[in-house]
Amino acid sequence: MLYLKGVSAYYGNLHILKKISLHVGEGEIVALLGANGAGKSTLLKTLMGILFPKGGEILFQNQKIEFLSTEERVRLGLSLVPEGKGLFKPLSVEENLLLGTYTWYNFKKKKEFERKLEEIYALFPILKTKRKAPAGTLSGGQQQILAIARAFMSNPKLLLLDEPSMGIAPNLVLEIFQYIQNLRENYNLSILLVEQNARLALKIADRVYVMETGKIIYEGEAKNALENPEIQRAYLGRE
Ligand code: ATP
């Protein structure tokens, strides 16, 4: 589904991504772990066309995409839930969901939008209850659910999630991870999950990559990583 081959990216002269190679298969959940500043968000920005690479290639469903615009990538089936959620807080829940359709919505597609909304409300009932509420009045966890639902409005095949547990109460974090798993089960969605909560991420992921200063330093099955002493020491802490 997604292949990165030797991808390098810079901010000005700062060399951030150093020949990153990784892949995500169809219906797979892949965790991307690493300390603050390792380059995880930069990798997601490069995947979405917010930043263009200076070397390497990105293949999505066998098509080279590294120089396509963000909009073209969304049309192909990539969708990002950004760090900090990126919601429009004064706008209602439903208006935020409408913004997730910008690559396909027009007036003639109103019925399709309504169908999609009903699908979203069935998946995430809390959003139906709050449909008219300004997004900023929702709890942190509910806002994260809204951000995921908005990304889902564009009918993605691969969802990129940047730190979905950040700043969210632990009981709601479990709910959010359950939603992520449901999306994979019900839609065969592929998911690339950047997460600080490594233990939780490894519980739902099939495979994992660990990044350090712009390089992949570990790659493996999630269940093996949970038992790897170095990964335990660096990322899992004590139970
Ligand atoms: P975090 O968990 O803190 O978000 P991260 O692994 O996602 O960490 P990035 O946000 O990708 O890391 O940052 C990688 C490096 O790039 C850091 O050294 C950061 O300071 C730098 N950086 C990030 N954004 C910019 C920018 N717009 N301009 C210049 N440098 C940047």
py3Dmol code that shows the C-alpha trace and the ligand (Angstrom):
import py3Dmol

protein = """\
ATOM      1  CA  MET A   1       0.000   0.000   0.000  1.00  0.00           C
ATOM      2  CA  LEU A   2       2.647   2.548   1.105  1.00  0.00           C
ATOM      3  CA  TYR A   3       6.391   2.293   0.427  1.00  0.00           C
ATOM      4  CA  LEU A   4       9.056   4.821   1.351  1.00  0.00           C
ATOM      5  CA  LYS A   5      12.446   4.250  -0.217  1.00  0.00           C
ATOM      6  CA  GLY A   6      15.411   6.259   1.051  1.00  0.00           C
ATOM      7  CA  VAL A   7      13.378   9.401   1.774  1.00  0.00           C
ATOM      8  CA  SER A   8      15.336  12.467   2.910  1.00  0.00           C
ATOM      9  CA  ALA A   9      13.798  15.795   3.931  1.00  0.00           C
ATOM     10  CA  TYR A  10      15.072  19.138   5.179  1.00  0.00           C
ATOM     11  CA  TYR A  11      13.823  22.297   6.852  1.00  0.00           C
ATOM     12  CA  GLY A  12      16.073  24.800   5.059  1.00  0.00           C
ATOM     13  CA  ASN A  13      19.572  23.453   5.658  1.00  0.00           C
ATOM     14  CA  LEU A  14      18.506  21.250   8.551  1.00  0.00           C
ATOM     15  CA  HIS A  15      18.659  17.637   7.467  1.00  0.00           C
ATOM     16  CA  ILE A  16      15.748  16.001   9.354  1.00  0.00           C
ATOM     17  CA  LEU A  17      14.807  12.740   7.571  1.00  0.00           C
ATOM     18  CA  LYS A  18      17.836  10.666   6.630  1.00  0.00           C
ATOM     19  CA  LYS A  19      17.062   8.001   4.017  1.00  0.00           C
ATOM     20  CA  ILE A  20      13.931   6.630   5.614  1.00  0.00           C
ATOM     21  CA  SER A  21      12.626   3.350   4.208  1.00  0.00           C
ATOM     22  CA  LEU A  22       9.447   1.783   5.526  1.00  0.00           C
ATOM     23  CA  HIS A  23       6.219   0.236   4.363  1.00  0.00           C
ATOM     24  CA  VAL A  24       2.629  -0.181   5.481  1.00  0.00           C
ATOM     25  CA  GLY A  25       0.569  -3.078   4.118  1.00  0.00           C
ATOM     26  CA  GLU A  26      -3.144  -3.159   3.382  1.00  0.00           C
ATOM     27  CA  GLY A  27      -5.190  -3.378   6.587  1.00  0.00           C
ATOM     28  CA  GLU A  28      -2.061  -3.140   8.705  1.00  0.00           C
ATOM     29  CA  ILE A  29      -1.551  -1.004  11.820  1.00  0.00           C
ATOM     30  CA  VAL A  30       2.060   0.167  11.949  1.00  0.00           C
ATOM     31  CA  ALA A  31       3.370   2.091  14.952  1.00  0.00           C
ATOM     32  CA  LEU A  32       6.103   4.712  14.587  1.00  0.00           C
ATOM     33  CA  LEU A  33       7.863   5.388  17.869  1.00  0.00           C
ATOM     34  CA  GLY A  34      10.714   7.706  18.817  1.00  0.00           C
ATOM     35  CA  ALA A  35      11.733  10.436  21.230  1.00  0.00           C
ATOM     36  CA  ASN A  36      10.661  14.073  20.835  1.00  0.00           C
ATOM     37  CA  GLY A  37      12.372  15.615  17.839  1.00  0.00           C
ATOM     38  CA  ALA A  38      13.209  12.292  16.161  1.00  0.00           C
ATOM     39  CA  GLY A  39      11.362  13.406  13.004  1.00  0.00           C
ATOM     40  CA  LYS A  40       8.068  11.508  13.257  1.00  0.00           C
ATOM     41  CA  SER A  41       5.812  14.504  12.522  1.00  0.00           C
ATOM     42  CA  THR A  42       8.173  15.563   9.733  1.00  0.00           C
ATOM     43  CA  LEU A  43       7.732  12.124   8.187  1.00  0.00           C
ATOM     44  CA  LEU A  44       3.938  12.491   8.281  1.00  0.00           C
ATOM     45  CA  LYS A  45       4.202  15.975   6.732  1.00  0.00           C
ATOM     46  CA  THR A  46       6.352  14.539   3.951  1.00  0.00           C
ATOM     47  CA  LEU A  47       3.764  11.809   3.360  1.00  0.00           C
ATOM     48  CA  MET A  48       0.976  14.398   3.072  1.00  0.00           C
ATOM     49  CA  GLY A  49       2.847  16.790   0.756  1.00  0.00           C
ATOM     50  CA  ILE A  50       3.168  19.529   3.373  1.00  0.00           C
ATOM     51  CA  LEU A  51       6.928  19.123   2.964  1.00  0.00           C
ATOM     52  CA  PHE A  52       8.592  17.795  -0.191  1.00  0.00           C
ATOM     53  CA  PRO A  53      11.488  15.324   0.053  1.00  0.00           C
ATOM     54  CA  LYS A  54      14.943  16.069  -1.340  1.00  0.00           C
ATOM     55  CA  GLY A  55      15.682  12.446  -2.121  1.00  0.00           C
ATOM     56  CA  GLY A  56      14.087   9.024  -2.286  1.00  0.00           C
ATOM     57  CA  GLU A  57      10.617   8.036  -3.394  1.00  0.00           C
ATOM     58  CA  ILE A  58       7.181   7.480  -1.934  1.00  0.00           C
ATOM     59  CA  LEU A  59       4.874   4.933  -3.534  1.00  0.00           C
ATOM     60  CA  PHE A  60       1.207   4.720  -2.642  1.00  0.00           C
ATOM     61  CA  GLN A  61      -0.698   1.874  -4.305  1.00  0.00           C
ATOM     62  CA  ASN A  62       2.178   1.556  -6.791  1.00  0.00           C
ATOM     63  CA  GLN A  63       2.027   5.227  -7.778  1.00  0.00           C
ATOM     64  CA  LYS A  64       4.833   7.697  -7.145  1.00  0.00           C
ATOM     65  CA  ILE A  65       3.350  10.461  -5.006  1.00  0.00           C
ATOM     66  CA  GLU A  66       6.274  12.407  -3.516  1.00  0.00           C
ATOM     67  CA  PHE A  67       5.658  15.480  -5.655  1.00  0.00           C
ATOM     68  CA  LEU A  68       1.851  15.438  -5.696  1.00  0.00           C
ATOM     69  CA  SER A  69      -0.063  18.141  -3.816  1.00  0.00           C
ATOM     70  CA  THR A  70      -1.765  17.408  -0.519  1.00  0.00           C
ATOM     71  CA  GLU A  71      -5.158  17.562  -2.208  1.00  0.00           C
ATOM     72  CA  GLU A  72      -4.131  14.998  -4.819  1.00  0.00           C
ATOM     73  CA  ARG A  73      -2.849  12.689  -2.088  1.00  0.00           C
ATOM     74  CA  VAL A  74      -6.129  12.995  -0.159  1.00  0.00           C
ATOM     75  CA  ARG A  75      -8.009  12.090  -3.344  1.00  0.00           C
ATOM     76  CA  LEU A  76      -5.828   8.991  -3.715  1.00  0.00           C
ATOM     77  CA  GLY A  77      -6.725   7.883  -0.182  1.00  0.00           C
ATOM     78  CA  LEU A  78      -4.269   9.359   2.316  1.00  0.00           C
ATOM     79  CA  SER A  79      -5.618  11.264   5.304  1.00  0.00           C
ATOM     80  CA  LEU A  80      -3.880  12.846   8.303  1.00  0.00           C
ATOM     81  CA  VAL A  81      -5.086  13.415  11.849  1.00  0.00           C
ATOM     82  CA  PRO A  82      -2.554  16.087  12.811  1.00  0.00           C
ATOM     83  CA  GLU A  83      -0.837  16.574  16.135  1.00  0.00           C
ATOM     84  CA  GLY A  84      -3.032  18.936  18.187  1.00  0.00           C
ATOM     85  CA  LYS A  85      -6.070  17.797  16.135  1.00  0.00           C
ATOM     86  CA  GLY A  86      -6.321  20.883  13.868  1.00  0.00           C
ATOM     87  CA  LEU A  87     -10.021  21.465  14.539  1.00  0.00           C
ATOM     88  CA  PHE A  88     -11.853  24.727  13.860  1.00  0.00           C
ATOM     89  CA  LYS A  89     -13.018  25.266  17.400  1.00  0.00           C
ATOM     90  CA  PRO A  90     -15.745  27.911  16.900  1.00  0.00           C
ATOM     91  CA  LEU A  91     -17.349  25.776  14.170  1.00  0.00           C
ATOM     92  CA  SER A  92     -19.820  23.037  15.059  1.00  0.00           C
ATOM     93  CA  VAL A  93     -18.981  19.330  15.052  1.00  0.00           C
ATOM     94  CA  GLU A  94     -20.933  18.922  11.814  1.00  0.00           C
ATOM     95  CA  GLU A  95     -19.195  21.864  10.129  1.00  0.00           C
ATOM     96  CA  ASN A  96     -15.827  20.357  11.033  1.00  0.00           C
ATOM     97  CA  LEU A  97     -16.933  17.075   9.455  1.00  0.00           C
ATOM     98  CA  LEU A  98     -17.981  18.946   6.319  1.00  0.00           C
ATOM     99  CA  LEU A  99     -14.437  20.360   6.095  1.00  0.00           C
ATOM    100  CA  GLY A 100     -13.161  16.778   5.882  1.00  0.00           C
ATOM    101  CA  THR A 101     -14.967  16.428   2.531  1.00  0.00           C
ATOM    102  CA  TYR A 102     -13.185  19.284   0.735  1.00  0.00           C
ATOM    103  CA  THR A 103     -11.772  16.990  -1.950  1.00  0.00           C
ATOM    104  CA  TRP A 104     -15.156  15.647  -3.046  1.00  0.00           C
ATOM    105  CA  TYR A 105     -18.059  17.761  -1.760  1.00  0.00           C
ATOM    106  CA  ASN A 106     -20.143  20.009  -3.959  1.00  0.00           C
ATOM    107  CA  PHE A 107     -23.800  20.975  -3.801  1.00  0.00           C
ATOM    108  CA  LYS A 108     -24.844  17.976  -5.946  1.00  0.00           C
ATOM    109  CA  LYS A 109     -23.240  15.664  -3.428  1.00  0.00           C
ATOM    110  CA  LYS A 110     -25.323  16.862  -0.481  1.00  0.00           C
ATOM    111  CA  LYS A 111     -27.121  13.499  -0.280  1.00  0.00           C
ATOM    112  CA  GLU A 112     -23.808  11.654  -0.308  1.00  0.00           C
ATOM    113  CA  PHE A 113     -22.564  13.917   2.481  1.00  0.00           C
ATOM    114  CA  GLU A 114     -25.676  13.143   4.519  1.00  0.00           C
ATOM    115  CA  ARG A 115     -25.149   9.405   4.000  1.00  0.00           C
ATOM    116  CA  LYS A 116     -21.531   9.735   5.045  1.00  0.00           C
ATOM    117  CA  LEU A 117     -22.565  11.718   8.134  1.00  0.00           C
ATOM    118  CA  GLU A 118     -24.991   8.985   9.174  1.00  0.00           C
ATOM    119  CA  GLU A 119     -22.205   6.434   8.751  1.00  0.00           C
ATOM    120  CA  ILE A 120     -19.927   8.568  10.941  1.00  0.00           C
ATOM    121  CA  TYR A 121     -22.630   9.063  13.561  1.00  0.00           C
ATOM    122  CA  ALA A 122     -23.217   5.319  13.719  1.00  0.00           C
ATOM    123  CA  LEU A 123     -19.481   4.753  14.208  1.00  0.00           C
ATOM    124  CA  PHE A 124     -19.010   7.596  16.710  1.00  0.00           C
ATOM    125  CA  PRO A 125     -22.379   8.158  18.492  1.00  0.00           C
ATOM    126  CA  ILE A 126     -21.011  10.933  20.733  1.00  0.00           C
ATOM    127  CA  LEU A 127     -20.576  13.126  17.650  1.00  0.00           C
ATOM    128  CA  LYS A 128     -24.264  12.805  16.805  1.00  0.00           C
ATOM    129  CA  THR A 129     -25.232  13.942  20.305  1.00  0.00           C
ATOM    130  CA  LYS A 130     -22.900  16.930  19.939  1.00  0.00           C
ATOM    131  CA  ARG A 131     -23.479  17.636  16.244  1.00  0.00           C
ATOM    132  CA  LYS A 132     -24.498  21.297  16.749  1.00  0.00           C
ATOM    133  CA  ALA A 133     -21.992  22.070  19.522  1.00  0.00           C
ATOM    134  CA  PRO A 134     -18.887  24.164  18.767  1.00  0.00           C
ATOM    135  CA  ALA A 135     -15.929  21.787  18.505  1.00  0.00           C
ATOM    136  CA  GLY A 136     -14.099  23.797  21.189  1.00  0.00           C
ATOM    137  CA  THR A 137     -16.714  22.874  23.813  1.00  0.00           C
ATOM    138  CA  LEU A 138     -16.006  19.130  23.485  1.00  0.00           C
ATOM    139  CA  SER A 139     -13.661  17.370  25.923  1.00  0.00           C
ATOM    140  CA  GLY A 140     -10.106  16.624  24.716  1.00  0.00           C
ATOM    141  CA  GLY A 141     -11.008  13.001  24.011  1.00  0.00           C
ATOM    142  CA  GLN A 142     -14.159  13.934  22.119  1.00  0.00           C
ATOM    143  CA  GLN A 143     -12.164  16.427  20.046  1.00  0.00           C
ATOM    144  CA  GLN A 144      -9.722  13.673  19.135  1.00  0.00           C
ATOM    145  CA  ILE A 145     -12.641  11.451  18.070  1.00  0.00           C
ATOM    146  CA  LEU A 146     -13.905  14.341  15.932  1.00  0.00           C
ATOM    147  CA  ALA A 147     -10.466  14.810  14.361  1.00  0.00           C
ATOM    148  CA  ILE A 148     -10.349  11.093  13.457  1.00  0.00           C
ATOM    149  CA  ALA A 149     -13.908  11.198  12.110  1.00  0.00           C
ATOM    150  CA  ARG A 150     -13.106  14.278  10.014  1.00  0.00           C
ATOM    151  CA  ALA A 151     -10.086  12.513   8.499  1.00  0.00           C
ATOM    152  CA  PHE A 152     -12.366   9.558   7.756  1.00  0.00           C
ATOM    153  CA  MET A 153     -14.818  11.759   5.778  1.00  0.00           C
ATOM    154  CA  SER A 154     -12.491  11.749   2.752  1.00  0.00           C
ATOM    155  CA  ASN A 155     -12.820   7.927   2.410  1.00  0.00           C
ATOM    156  CA  PRO A 156      -9.157   7.201   3.148  1.00  0.00           C
ATOM    157  CA  LYS A 157      -7.365   3.928   2.547  1.00  0.00           C
ATOM    158  CA  LEU A 158      -4.448   4.919   4.774  1.00  0.00           C
ATOM    159  CA  LEU A 159      -4.915   6.991   7.911  1.00  0.00           C
ATOM    160  CA  LEU A 160      -1.917   8.784   9.436  1.00  0.00           C
ATOM    161  CA  LEU A 161      -2.379   9.519  13.141  1.00  0.00           C
ATOM    162  CA  ASP A 162      -0.046  11.930  14.941  1.00  0.00           C
ATOM    163  CA  GLU A 163      -0.085  11.337  18.710  1.00  0.00           C
ATOM    164  CA  PRO A 164      -3.805  10.638  19.195  1.00  0.00           C
ATOM    165  CA  SER A 165      -3.400  10.067  22.953  1.00  0.00           C
ATOM    166  CA  MET A 166      -1.711  13.396  23.647  1.00  0.00           C
ATOM    167  CA  GLY A 167      -3.309  15.336  26.512  1.00  0.00           C
ATOM    168  CA  ILE A 168      -6.235  12.938  26.818  1.00  0.00           C
ATOM    169  CA  ALA A 169      -7.609  11.271  29.972  1.00  0.00           C
ATOM    170  CA  PRO A 170      -6.493   7.593  30.179  1.00  0.00           C
ATOM    171  CA  ASN A 171     -10.011   6.091  30.022  1.00  0.00           C
ATOM    172  CA  LEU A 172     -10.757   8.051  26.844  1.00  0.00           C
ATOM    173  CA  VAL A 173      -7.418   7.063  25.342  1.00  0.00           C
ATOM    174  CA  LEU A 174      -8.528   3.418  25.518  1.00  0.00           C
ATOM    175  CA  GLU A 175     -11.785   4.359  23.792  1.00  0.00           C
ATOM    176  CA  ILE A 176      -9.881   6.149  21.017  1.00  0.00           C
ATOM    177  CA  PHE A 177      -7.612   3.157  20.482  1.00  0.00           C
ATOM    178  CA  GLN A 178     -10.700   0.951  20.305  1.00  0.00           C
ATOM    179  CA  TYR A 179     -12.072   3.223  17.564  1.00  0.00           C
ATOM    180  CA  ILE A 180      -8.797   2.949  15.659  1.00  0.00           C
ATOM    181  CA  GLN A 181      -9.003  -0.842  15.830  1.00  0.00           C
ATOM    182  CA  ASN A 182     -12.659  -0.791  14.737  1.00  0.00           C
ATOM    183  CA  LEU A 183     -11.785   1.262  11.659  1.00  0.00           C
ATOM    184  CA  ARG A 184      -9.185  -1.285  10.666  1.00  0.00           C
ATOM    185  CA  GLU A 185     -11.531  -4.244  11.287  1.00  0.00           C
ATOM    186  CA  ASN A 186     -14.574  -2.758   9.538  1.00  0.00           C
ATOM    187  CA  TYR A 187     -12.942  -0.937   6.626  1.00  0.00           C
ATOM    188  CA  ASN A 188      -9.650  -2.778   6.189  1.00  0.00           C
ATOM    189  CA  LEU A 189      -8.082   0.636   6.702  1.00  0.00           C
ATOM    190  CA  SER A 190      -4.290   0.828   6.909  1.00  0.00           C
ATOM    191  CA  ILE A 191      -2.996   2.937   9.780  1.00  0.00           C
ATOM    192  CA  LEU A 192       0.367   4.563  10.495  1.00  0.00           C
ATOM    193  CA  LEU A 193       0.301   5.505  14.157  1.00  0.00           C
ATOM    194  CA  VAL A 194       2.793   7.965  15.653  1.00  0.00           C
ATOM    195  CA  GLU A 195       2.473   7.648  19.396  1.00  0.00           C
ATOM    196  CA  GLN A 196       4.252   8.579  22.635  1.00  0.00           C
ATOM    197  CA  ASN A 197       2.295   5.956  24.544  1.00  0.00           C
ATOM    198  CA  ALA A 198       4.462   3.159  23.160  1.00  0.00           C
ATOM    199  CA  ARG A 199       2.977   0.379  25.279  1.00  0.00           C
ATOM    200  CA  LEU A 200      -0.541   1.084  24.079  1.00  0.00           C
ATOM    201  CA  ALA A 201       0.554   1.584  20.470  1.00  0.00           C
ATOM    202  CA  LEU A 202       2.368  -1.778  20.474  1.00  0.00           C
ATOM    203  CA  LYS A 203      -0.750  -3.505  21.803  1.00  0.00           C
ATOM    204  CA  ILE A 204      -2.797  -2.592  18.738  1.00  0.00           C
ATOM    205  CA  ALA A 205      -0.025  -2.466  16.115  1.00  0.00           C
ATOM    206  CA  ASP A 206       1.059  -5.353  13.888  1.00  0.00           C
ATOM    207  CA  ARG A 207       4.521  -3.949  13.264  1.00  0.00           C
ATOM    208  CA  VAL A 208       6.661  -1.126  14.581  1.00  0.00           C
ATOM    209  CA  TYR A 209       9.440   1.201  13.447  1.00  0.00           C
ATOM    210  CA  VAL A 210      11.544   3.207  15.892  1.00  0.00           C
ATOM    211  CA  MET A 211      13.112   6.489  14.760  1.00  0.00           C
ATOM    212  CA  GLU A 212      16.104   8.243  16.254  1.00  0.00           C
ATOM    213  CA  THR A 213      17.501  11.535  14.891  1.00  0.00           C
ATOM    214  CA  GLY A 214      15.879  11.075  11.509  1.00  0.00           C
ATOM    215  CA  LYS A 215      16.775   7.406  10.970  1.00  0.00           C
ATOM    216  CA  ILE A 216      14.947   4.122  11.433  1.00  0.00           C
ATOM    217  CA  ILE A 217      16.903   2.237  14.095  1.00  0.00           C
ATOM    218  CA  TYR A 218      14.522  -0.677  14.722  1.00  0.00           C
ATOM    219  CA  GLU A 219      11.913  -2.514  12.713  1.00  0.00           C
ATOM    220  CA  GLY A 220       9.932  -5.557  13.783  1.00  0.00           C
ATOM    221  CA  GLU A 221       6.734  -7.282  14.823  1.00  0.00           C
ATOM    222  CA  ALA A 222       4.981  -5.334  17.605  1.00  0.00           C
ATOM    223  CA  LYS A 223       4.803  -8.403  19.848  1.00  0.00           C
ATOM    224  CA  ASN A 224       8.583  -8.928  19.572  1.00  0.00           C
ATOM    225  CA  ALA A 225       9.226  -5.248  20.343  1.00  0.00           C
ATOM    226  CA  LEU A 226       7.192  -5.552  23.560  1.00  0.00           C
ATOM    227  CA  GLU A 227       9.638  -8.238  24.692  1.00  0.00           C
ATOM    228  CA  ASN A 228      12.824  -6.580  23.426  1.00  0.00           C
ATOM    229  CA  PRO A 229      14.936  -5.399  26.402  1.00  0.00           C
ATOM    230  CA  GLU A 230      16.323  -2.337  24.587  1.00  0.00           C
ATOM    231  CA  ILE A 231      12.883  -1.199  23.463  1.00  0.00           C
ATOM    232  CA  GLN A 232      11.567  -1.854  26.962  1.00  0.00           C
ATOM    233  CA  ARG A 233      14.311   0.258  28.512  1.00  0.00           C
ATOM    234  CA  ALA A 234      14.046   3.149  26.062  1.00  0.00           C
ATOM    235  CA  TYR A 235      10.316   3.337  25.371  1.00  0.00           C
ATOM    236  CA  LEU A 236       8.221   1.203  27.686  1.00  0.00           C
ATOM    237  CA  GLY A 237       9.454   2.140  31.168  1.00  0.00           C
ATOM    238  CA  ARG A 238       8.088   0.034  34.000  1.00  0.00           C
ATOM    239  CA  GLU A 239       4.594  -1.485  34.100  1.00  0.00           C
TER     240      GLU A 239
END
"""
ligand_1 = """\
31
ATP
P 7.560 15.439 18.607
O 7.104 14.207 19.286
O 8.197 16.422 19.559
O 6.571 16.052 17.679
P 8.875 14.435 16.274
O 9.596 13.140 16.270
O 7.537 14.470 15.641
O 8.806 14.973 17.738
P 9.519 16.556 14.464
O 8.403 17.441 14.915
O 9.390 15.861 13.176
O 9.839 15.483 15.592
O 10.865 17.415 14.480
C 12.109 16.900 14.015
C 13.144 17.998 14.094
O 12.809 19.033 13.180
C 13.254 18.667 15.458
O 14.609 18.909 15.706
C 12.499 19.966 15.281
O 13.011 20.964 16.133
C 12.742 20.288 13.833
N 11.636 21.040 13.224
C 10.330 20.702 13.268
N 9.591 21.594 12.545
C 10.458 22.509 12.053
C 10.323 23.669 11.214
N 9.125 24.051 10.737
N 11.457 24.362 10.925
C 12.664 23.963 11.380
N 12.863 22.879 12.150
C 11.785 22.155 12.493
"""
view = py3Dmol.view(width=600, height=400)
view.addModel(protein, "pdb")
view.setStyle({"model": 0}, {"cartoon": {"style": "trace"}})
view.addModel(ligand_1, "xyz")
view.setStyle({"model": 1}, {"stick": {}})
view.zoomTo()
view.show()
